[in-house]
Amino acid sequence: MWIMALLTAIFLFVYPFVVYPAILYMMTRWRLQNSEEEQMVATELPAVALVICALNEQNCIREKIENCLALQYPAGRLQIVLISDGSTDQTASIAKQYEPSIQVIEQKTRRGKVMNLNDVLPSRAEDILVLSDANVIYRSDALLRLVSRFADPSVGCVSGRVILTGTTIALEGPTKDYYSLEWFLQEKSSSVYSMTGADGAMYALRRELFRPCPNDTLVEDFIVPMGVIGQGKRVVFEPNAVGWEKGVASIREEFRRKVRIAAGAAQGLIRGNAWPRNAPPRFWFIFLSHKLLRWLSPVVGLAILLLCIFSAEQTSARVVMGGFAVLGGLALFRLGTGWTHPVLSAPFYFLFGQLALGIGLLKGITGTQTVFWAKANR
């Protein structure tokens, strides 16, 4: 009985990181690639509102606006909307230099991204809403790539591929590996049915599918796409819609980011708006495999350790605890020495993520994670 409980827990722990990617690969390998979907070009491009929420972005806002104005999209079909969320620097004044080519909404006090989106998006008349971070630079054809996917009526939301640049050397290698795996999972799950969530730095949705979130929502780029899926539409990954964003400058910054995401996941699960609604079984498979079991992995890992500790006389328990000790030792050695060899970096990044995920879940359950993001100065 004990060994069955241990093996089950180990399987659940390993499944979202190893087993699920392998299953997804096998599921999609035999599927014929729909070249029509990959090469869709809308015959008549819809009107688009490109909405940017900015807080104290004077160092990059000019570059961002000029990047938006240079995007390949028909004149008169693109409206750029910049919301200055209580900025105390020159963000708003710089943006206003580009009026009337863009629309500037200046909030005098900081309210948070979600509250601003809830106020602005429902009143837009454009067919497609594109949400972007202020520090993300789009490739000139990125908008066309995003919007072209809406030629498929089953698609309700499209997420782009944002490449991180200048990530701290301490995390550069593992971060690249992580995002490569995430893009693989997003592309394959889009092929099976739909990906879960979107990249908040670059995603688009049909205006009529936007549903306001509670103003204190922590991860709107997950909750909004889940609302799209709940209305019977798909969320798909468009790898050719490319943008670039500066990566984290420190381990501390990345830890805070991961804690916030995990807290947002717990918040959404408790409130119920993170669960698939009206979704087919194949999406439940994607959601459970890619999201839920990954979110619960620190809990499952702790259960494995407790099972082994209370049955330490068992050889298998000692082997498992020895494995955890080796991983922990490698991670601590990596932390202490700063060496970036993959043998050290992989355990470090994984356990680093597990710790952040566990703390984030606790903060989400207790409601102690603030909705205001601690912005890094770049």
C-alpha positions as CSV (number, residue, x, y, z in Angstrom):
1,M,0.0,0.0,0.0
2,W,2.8,2.4,0.9
3,I,4.8,1.7,-2.2
4,M,1.7,2.2,-4.4
5,A,1.1,5.6,-2.7
6,L,4.8,6.6,-3.2
7,L,4.8,5.5,-6.9
8,T,1.6,7.3,-7.6
9,A,3.0,10.5,-6.0
10,I,6.2,10.2,-7.9
11,F,4.3,9.8,-11.2
12,L,2.1,12.8,-10.5
13,F,5.3,14.8,-9.7
14,V,7.1,13.8,-12.8
15,Y,4.1,13.8,-15.2
16,P,3.7,17.5,-16.1
17,F,7.4,18.0,-16.7
18,V,8.4,14.8,-18.5
19,V,5.5,12.5,-19.4
20,Y,3.0,15.2,-20.6
21,P,5.4,16.7,-23.2
22,A,6.2,13.3,-24.5
23,I,2.5,12.4,-24.8
24,L,1.7,15.7,-26.5
25,Y,4.5,15.2,-29.0
26,M,3.2,11.7,-29.9
27,M,-0.4,13.0,-30.2
28,T,0.6,15.7,-32.6
29,R,3.3,13.9,-34.6
30,W,0.8,11.9,-36.6
31,R,-1.6,14.8,-37.2
32,L,-1.3,16.3,-40.6
33,Q,-0.1,19.9,-40.4
34,N,-2.9,22.2,-41.7
35,S,-0.9,24.4,-44.1
36,E,-4.0,26.5,-44.7
37,E,-4.2,27.4,-41.0
38,E,-0.5,28.2,-40.9
39,Q,-0.6,30.4,-43.9
40,M,-4.0,32.2,-43.3
41,V,-4.2,35.7,-44.6
42,A,-7.4,37.6,-43.9
43,T,-9.0,39.0,-47.1
44,E,-10.1,42.1,-45.3
45,L,-8.0,43.0,-42.2
46,P,-10.1,44.0,-39.2
47,A,-9.9,47.2,-37.2
48,V,-7.4,46.8,-34.3
49,A,-6.8,48.6,-31.0
50,L,-3.3,48.1,-29.7
51,V,-3.6,48.8,-26.0
52,I,-0.5,49.5,-23.9
53,C,-0.5,50.0,-20.1
54,A,2.5,51.9,-18.9
55,L,3.9,52.8,-15.5
56,N,7.0,55.0,-15.3
57,E,8.4,53.9,-18.7
58,Q,10.1,57.1,-19.8
59,N,13.2,55.2,-20.7
60,C,11.5,53.1,-23.4
61,I,8.1,54.6,-24.2
62,R,9.3,56.7,-27.2
63,E,10.9,53.6,-28.7
64,K,7.7,51.6,-28.1
65,I,5.4,54.2,-29.7
66,E,7.6,54.6,-32.7
67,N,7.8,50.8,-33.0
68,C,3.9,50.7,-32.9
69,L,3.6,53.4,-35.5
70,A,6.0,51.5,-37.8
71,L,4.1,48.2,-37.7
72,Q,2.8,46.8,-41.0
73,Y,-0.9,47.4,-40.9
74,P,-3.2,49.4,-43.2
75,A,-3.6,53.1,-42.4
76,G,-6.9,53.8,-40.6
77,R,-7.3,50.2,-39.4
78,L,-5.0,50.5,-36.3
79,Q,-5.6,52.7,-33.2
80,I,-2.8,52.8,-30.7
81,V,-4.0,53.4,-27.1
82,L,-1.6,54.2,-24.4
83,I,-2.7,54.2,-20.7
84,S,-0.4,55.9,-18.3
85,D,-1.2,54.2,-15.0
86,G,-0.3,57.0,-12.5
87,S,3.2,57.4,-13.9
88,T,5.3,59.9,-11.9
89,D,7.9,60.4,-14.6
90,Q,7.7,61.7,-18.1
91,T,5.8,58.7,-19.6
92,A,2.6,60.6,-20.3
93,S,4.2,63.8,-21.5
94,I,6.4,61.9,-24.0
95,A,3.4,59.9,-25.2
96,K,1.3,63.1,-25.8
97,Q,3.9,64.3,-28.2
98,Y,2.6,61.7,-30.6
99,E,-1.1,62.7,-30.4
100,P,-3.3,62.5,-32.5
101,S,-1.4,59.5,-34.1
102,I,-2.0,57.7,-30.8
103,Q,-4.6,58.1,-28.0
104,V,-3.2,58.8,-24.6
105,I,-5.3,58.1,-21.4
106,E,-3.5,59.6,-18.4
107,Q,-4.6,58.2,-15.0
108,K,-3.5,60.5,-12.2
109,T,-3.2,57.7,-9.6
110,R,-2.0,54.1,-10.0
111,R,-4.8,51.7,-10.4
112,G,-3.3,48.6,-11.8
113,K,-3.4,47.0,-15.2
114,V,-6.6,45.1,-14.8
115,M,-8.7,48.0,-13.6
116,N,-7.5,50.0,-16.6
117,L,-8.3,47.3,-19.0
118,N,-11.7,46.8,-17.5
119,D,-12.4,50.5,-18.0
120,V,-11.0,50.9,-21.5
121,L,-11.6,47.7,-23.4
122,P,-15.4,47.3,-23.2
123,S,-15.9,50.7,-24.9
124,R,-13.6,50.0,-27.8
125,A,-15.2,49.7,-31.2
126,E,-12.4,47.8,-33.0
127,D,-12.9,44.2,-33.9
128,I,-9.6,43.0,-32.4
129,L,-7.9,44.0,-29.2
130,V,-4.1,43.6,-28.9
131,L,-2.6,43.9,-25.5
132,S,1.1,44.7,-25.1
133,D,3.6,45.6,-22.4
134,A,5.3,49.0,-22.8
135,N,8.8,47.5,-23.0
136,V,8.2,44.9,-25.7
137,I,9.3,45.7,-29.2
138,Y,7.4,44.0,-32.0
139,R,8.8,42.7,-35.3
140,S,7.3,44.8,-38.0
141,D,5.0,42.0,-39.2
142,A,4.0,40.8,-35.7
143,L,0.6,42.5,-35.8
144,L,-0.3,41.0,-39.2
145,R,0.8,37.6,-38.0
146,L,-1.4,37.8,-34.9
147,V,-4.5,39.2,-36.7
148,S,-4.3,36.8,-39.6
149,R,-5.1,33.9,-37.3
150,F,-8.6,35.3,-36.7
151,A,-9.5,34.3,-40.3
152,D,-10.2,31.0,-38.6
153,P,-13.6,31.5,-36.8
154,S,-12.8,29.0,-34.1
155,V,-9.9,31.2,-32.9
156,G,-10.8,33.7,-30.2
157,C,-7.4,34.6,-28.9
158,V,-3.8,34.6,-30.3
159,S,-0.6,34.7,-28.3
160,G,2.7,35.7,-29.8
161,R,6.3,34.6,-29.1
162,V,8.2,37.1,-27.0
163,I,12.0,36.5,-26.8
164,L,13.8,37.7,-23.7
165,T,17.1,39.5,-24.1
166,G,19.7,40.5,-21.6
167,T,18.6,38.0,-18.9
168,T,21.0,37.9,-16.0
169,I,23.8,35.4,-16.7
170,A,22.7,33.5,-13.6
171,L,19.5,32.4,-15.3
172,E,20.1,32.9,-19.0
173,G,20.7,29.2,-20.0
174,P,17.8,27.7,-17.9
175,T,15.4,30.5,-18.9
176,K,16.1,29.8,-22.6
177,D,15.5,26.1,-22.1
178,Y,12.3,26.8,-20.2
179,Y,10.8,29.1,-22.8
180,S,11.8,26.7,-25.6
181,L,9.8,24.0,-23.8
182,E,6.9,26.4,-23.2
183,W,6.7,27.4,-26.8
184,F,6.8,23.7,-27.8
185,L,3.9,22.9,-25.5
186,Q,1.9,26.0,-26.6
187,E,2.3,25.1,-30.3
188,K,1.4,21.5,-29.8
189,S,-1.6,22.2,-27.5
190,S,-2.9,24.7,-30.0
191,S,-2.8,21.9,-32.6
192,V,-4.7,19.5,-30.3
193,Y,-7.3,22.2,-29.3
194,S,-6.1,25.2,-27.4
195,M,-3.2,26.5,-25.3
196,T,-3.9,27.6,-21.7
197,G,-3.4,31.3,-21.1
198,A,-1.4,33.7,-23.2
199,D,1.8,35.8,-23.1
200,G,0.7,39.1,-21.5
201,A,3.4,41.0,-23.4
202,M,1.7,40.2,-26.7
203,Y,-1.7,38.7,-27.2
204,A,-4.8,39.5,-29.2
205,L,-8.5,38.7,-28.8
206,R,-11.9,39.4,-30.4
207,R,-13.4,42.4,-28.7
208,E,-16.8,40.7,-28.1
209,L,-15.0,37.9,-26.2
210,F,-13.4,40.1,-23.6
211,R,-14.9,39.7,-20.1
212,P,-13.8,42.0,-17.3
213,C,-11.8,40.4,-14.5
214,P,-12.0,41.4,-10.8
215,N,-9.8,44.5,-10.4
216,D,-7.4,42.6,-8.1
217,T,-6.7,39.8,-10.6
218,L,-3.1,38.9,-10.5
219,V,-2.6,37.1,-13.9
220,E,-5.0,38.6,-16.3
221,D,-3.2,37.0,-19.2
222,F,-4.4,33.6,-17.9
223,I,-7.9,34.6,-16.8
224,V,-8.9,36.5,-19.9
225,P,-7.9,33.7,-22.3
226,M,-9.7,31.2,-20.1
227,G,-12.8,33.3,-20.4
228,V,-12.4,33.1,-24.2
229,I,-12.2,29.3,-24.0
230,G,-15.3,29.3,-21.8
231,Q,-17.2,31.0,-24.7
232,G,-16.3,28.1,-27.1
233,K,-13.3,29.7,-28.8
234,R,-9.7,28.6,-29.0
235,V,-6.5,30.3,-27.8
236,V,-3.6,29.6,-30.2
237,F,0.1,30.2,-30.4
238,E,1.5,32.1,-33.4
239,P,5.3,31.5,-33.4
240,N,5.8,34.0,-36.2
241,A,4.4,36.9,-34.3
242,V,7.7,37.8,-32.7
243,G,8.7,40.5,-30.1
244,W,11.6,41.2,-27.8
245,E,11.6,42.1,-24.2
246,K,14.4,42.6,-21.7
247,G,14.7,39.7,-19.3
248,V,15.1,39.8,-15.6
249,A,18.2,41.5,-14.2
250,S,18.5,39.4,-11.0
251,I,17.5,36.1,-9.4
252,R,15.4,38.1,-6.9
253,E,13.4,39.7,-9.7
254,E,12.7,36.3,-11.3
255,F,11.7,34.8,-8.0
256,R,9.1,37.6,-7.4
257,R,7.7,37.1,-10.9
258,K,7.3,33.4,-10.4
259,V,5.7,33.9,-6.9
260,R,3.2,36.4,-8.4
261,I,2.2,33.9,-11.2
262,A,1.7,31.1,-8.8
263,A,-0.3,33.4,-6.5
264,G,-2.5,34.3,-9.4
265,A,-3.0,30.7,-10.3
266,A,-4.2,29.9,-6.7
267,Q,-6.4,33.0,-6.8
268,G,-8.1,31.9,-10.0
269,L,-8.6,28.4,-8.8
270,I,-10.3,29.6,-5.6
271,R,-12.5,32.1,-7.4
272,G,-13.4,29.6,-10.1
273,N,-12.4,31.7,-13.1
274,A,-9.2,29.7,-13.8
275,W,-11.1,26.5,-14.4
276,P,-12.1,25.4,-17.9
277,R,-15.8,26.0,-18.5
278,N,-17.7,24.6,-21.5
279,A,-14.5,23.2,-22.7
280,P,-14.2,19.8,-24.5
281,P,-12.4,16.8,-22.8
282,R,-9.2,17.3,-24.9
283,F,-8.8,20.8,-23.4
284,W,-9.4,19.4,-19.9
285,F,-6.5,17.1,-20.6
286,I,-4.3,20.0,-21.6
287,F,-5.3,22.1,-18.6
288,L,-4.8,19.3,-16.0
289,S,-1.5,18.3,-17.6
290,H,0.1,21.6,-18.4
291,K,-1.3,23.8,-15.6
292,L,-3.0,22.1,-12.6
293,L,-0.5,19.3,-12.0
294,R,2.4,21.7,-12.5
295,W,0.9,24.2,-10.0
296,L,0.4,21.3,-7.5
297,S,3.9,19.9,-7.9
298,P,5.3,21.5,-4.7
299,V,2.5,19.9,-2.7
300,V,3.1,16.5,-4.4
301,G,6.8,16.9,-3.8
302,L,6.2,17.6,-0.2
303,A,3.9,14.6,0.1
304,I,6.7,12.4,-1.4
305,L,9.2,13.6,1.2
306,L,6.8,13.0,4.0
307,L,6.0,9.5,2.8
308,C,9.7,8.8,2.7
309,I,10.5,10.4,6.1
310,F,7.8,8.4,7.9
311,S,9.0,5.2,6.2
312,A,12.7,5.8,6.3
313,E,13.3,2.1,7.1
314,Q,12.3,1.3,3.5
315,T,15.1,1.0,1.0
316,S,13.0,2.7,-1.7
317,A,12.3,5.6,0.7
318,R,16.0,6.1,1.4
319,V,16.8,6.0,-2.4
320,V,14.2,8.7,-3.1
321,M,15.4,10.9,-0.2
322,G,19.0,10.4,-1.5
323,G,17.8,11.6,-4.9
324,F,16.3,14.8,-3.4
325,A,19.4,15.4,-1.4
326,V,21.6,15.1,-4.5
327,L,19.4,17.6,-6.4
328,G,19.4,20.0,-3.4
329,G,23.1,19.7,-3.0
330,L,23.7,20.5,-6.7
331,A,21.4,23.5,-6.5
332,L,23.0,24.8,-3.3
333,F,26.5,24.4,-4.9
334,R,25.3,26.3,-7.9
335,L,23.9,29.0,-5.7
336,G,27.1,29.3,-3.7
337,T,29.6,29.1,-6.5
338,G,27.7,30.8,-9.3
339,W,28.9,28.2,-11.8
340,T,26.5,27.9,-14.7
341,H,27.2,24.3,-15.9
342,P,23.9,22.6,-16.9
343,V,24.5,19.8,-14.4
344,L,24.2,22.5,-11.7
345,S,21.9,25.0,-13.3
346,A,19.1,22.5,-14.2
347,P,18.5,21.4,-10.5
348,F,18.9,24.9,-9.3
349,Y,16.4,26.4,-11.7
350,F,13.9,23.6,-11.1
351,L,14.1,23.8,-7.3
352,F,14.1,27.6,-7.4
353,G,10.9,27.4,-9.4
354,Q,9.4,24.9,-7.0
355,L,10.1,27.1,-4.0
356,A,8.6,30.2,-5.7
357,L,5.6,28.2,-6.8
358,G,5.0,26.9,-3.2
359,I,5.3,30.4,-1.7
360,G,3.1,31.8,-4.5
361,L,0.4,29.2,-3.8
362,L,0.4,30.2,-0.1
363,K,0.2,33.9,-0.9
364,G,-2.6,33.3,-3.4
365,I,-4.6,31.2,-0.9
366,T,-4.2,33.7,1.9
367,G,-4.7,36.7,-0.4
368,T,-1.4,38.4,0.6
369,Q,0.0,38.9,-2.9
370,T,-0.5,42.6,-3.9
371,V,-2.0,43.3,-7.3
372,F,0.6,46.0,-7.9
373,W,3.7,44.7,-9.7
374,A,7.1,45.8,-8.2
375,K,8.5,47.3,-11.3
376,A,12.2,47.0,-11.9
377,N,14.1,50.0,-13.0
378,R,15.6,49.4,-16.5
